[in-house]
Amino acid sequence: MLAVNEQNLTAQRLYLTAGFIDSGRRREGKKGRQLLLYYPLSANYIDATKSFNISLTEK
């Protein structure tokens, strides 16, 4: 998982070009709204959010 500021279009373009995918989720960071991106791994990848019971919903 990677969070990037919604207003930082240059960084968004860089990460998306590098293969990161927008999860569609957002959160509020210290400097504004953040897009949550992820990098897809192989089919053998164990989803850490499930393995460690991590919640990615806004609170």
C-alpha positions as CSV (number, residue, x, y, z in Angstrom):
1,M,0.0,0.0,0.0
2,L,1.1,3.5,-0.8
3,A,-0.6,6.8,0.0
4,V,-0.1,9.8,-2.2
5,N,-1.6,13.3,-1.8
6,E,-4.6,13.8,-4.1
7,Q,-3.1,17.1,-5.3
8,N,0.3,15.7,-6.2
9,L,-0.5,14.8,-9.8
10,T,3.2,14.3,-10.7
11,A,3.7,11.6,-8.0
12,Q,0.4,10.0,-9.0
13,R,1.5,9.8,-12.6
14,L,4.9,8.3,-11.6
15,Y,3.4,5.6,-9.4
16,L,0.6,4.7,-11.9
17,T,3.2,4.4,-14.7
18,A,5.4,2.2,-12.4
19,G,2.5,-0.2,-12.1
20,F,0.7,0.9,-8.9
21,I,-3.1,0.7,-9.1
22,D,-5.6,3.1,-7.4
23,S,-7.6,1.1,-4.9
24,G,-10.4,3.6,-5.0
25,R,-10.0,4.2,-1.3
26,R,-9.1,7.6,0.3
27,R,-8.0,8.8,3.7
28,E,-7.2,12.1,5.3
29,G,-3.5,12.8,5.8
30,K,-1.7,15.5,7.6
31,K,-1.6,17.6,4.4
32,G,-4.9,16.6,2.8
33,R,-6.8,13.8,1.1
34,Q,-4.7,10.8,0.1
35,L,-5.2,8.2,-2.6
36,L,-4.4,4.7,-1.5
37,L,-2.5,2.8,-4.2
38,Y,-1.3,-0.8,-4.3
39,Y,1.2,-2.8,-6.3
40,P,-0.1,-6.1,-7.6
41,L,2.1,-9.1,-6.8
42,S,2.0,-12.7,-8.0
43,A,-1.0,-15.0,-7.5
44,N,0.9,-16.6,-4.6
45,Y,0.8,-13.3,-2.7
46,I,-1.0,-13.4,0.7
47,D,-3.1,-10.3,1.2
48,A,-1.5,-8.7,4.3
49,T,-4.7,-6.8,5.1
50,K,-6.4,-10.1,5.6
51,S,-3.5,-11.9,7.3
52,F,-3.0,-9.2,9.9
53,N,-6.7,-8.1,10.2
54,I,-5.9,-4.5,9.0
55,S,-8.8,-2.2,8.3
56,L,-8.4,0.3,5.4
57,T,-11.7,2.0,5.9
58,E,-11.8,5.7,7.0
59,K,-12.4,6.3,10.6
